[in-house]
């Protein structure tokens, strides 16, 4: 059986590691982070992805090196 599920871990500023799971199911995107599941529309998944990339790209300009 084909599975398009992707899994990875993210790290919080507090030192926690959370499992992230993303998969497609019947035309919707199932996004689970730290056990919290969200079933979202494909357009919303694109909006979320775009927002994460835009904000992450701007982080370097605000980080002060010690």
Buried (B, 14 or more C-beta within 10 A) or exposed (E): EEEEEEEEEEEEEEEEEBEEBBBBEEEBBBBBEEEEEEEBEEEBBEEBEEEEEEEEEEEEEEEEEE
